[in-house]
Amino acid sequence: MRTDLKWGVVALILLATAACRQDMHDQPKYIPLRPSSFFDDGRSARPIPEGTVARGHLNADTAFYTGKGPDGKYVDRFPFPITKQVLLRGQDRYNIYCTPCHDRLGTGNGVVARRGFRHPPSYHIDRLRQAPNGYIFDVITNGFGAMQDYAAQLGPADRWAVVAYERALQLSQNATLNDVPVAERAKLEQGGAR
């Protein structure tokens, strides 16, 4: 076969295949939020029916998910019982996410603060000791001032566990002998007499 004929056939085949190409990027489709003449309202995306809840996002317990009651005020009660496991989980999450700024005792002298960044307030000041639990939950959820939000890193149950652990930290640094159960006081007094 002649060389020029061979190149002519190759060129013809290339032209023929290039003309019939329709990839996925060139298919007829509606791109979300672009106008469309197909529907009467001119939108390509359909409106979500009223009352639709995305799977896994019912969030019907307002206090659990927001730290606020039906009246919009911060709740002071925990939405579930605080057990040793909850406190241990709160300590674990606190040590991972909170200690870089707040340190292990909650005094606000973490590594980040010691390196020149803004010091967060100590958990042991009266304002934060008297703040409702829902307020602390809200700060963890949405951030406050220079503090970022931790909603993506900590689920609601973990945020409440951190609040419980912060309350335990506050109690550990501000406890009096009257806060100790009577049965345990005797052990403390005997230990102190040695």
Phi, psi and omega in degrees: 000143182288149183293318181291328177290321180297315179292328177294318178294318179298316179297319179296318179295317178298318178296319182294318182284330180289329183285334184261011185281129174219098181277177179299329181287349182243028181265156178287119180202164176257129178270135183306140177067012174264152180293154181214143176266358183290318181262151183298328182277359175080006180256148177274328179271141180273144178293149179284130179299145180303136178085002179289135178236129178296144181304129179083007183232037180293315175047044183286334180275094185302315182298319181294320186268340183237340185081008181238151177274182180299335180276358179087359179269153180295138177276153178252345180267149176282144183282359177208161181295141178267115180248175178299321179297321178296316179296319179295321176295317177298319177297317179299310180294322178299313181298328180282309190261333190257328186297331179304327179256317189268347185065173187290341179260352180081024182272351179087016181247046179287177182302317181298315180293323180290342180265015171108356178276169183300134179281129174285161180291153176289143175291348188266005175283154184302319182303317182277332175292329182267353181292145178294154179302323180297329178295313179297318177301317181295321179294319177296320183290313188250353184078170180198130181059236180278350181281130177283167175278152179240023180296326180285328182274328184237124175289170182303318180296320178292324178296318177294324178296321177295320177300316180298319179292322177298322177295322177295321176299315180299317180294321182295330182266349184229018183283151174242172179297331179292340178281346181275134177302149185304318181297329182274338181299319181299319179296321180292319181291324177292320180294327180282340183278348182294000000 
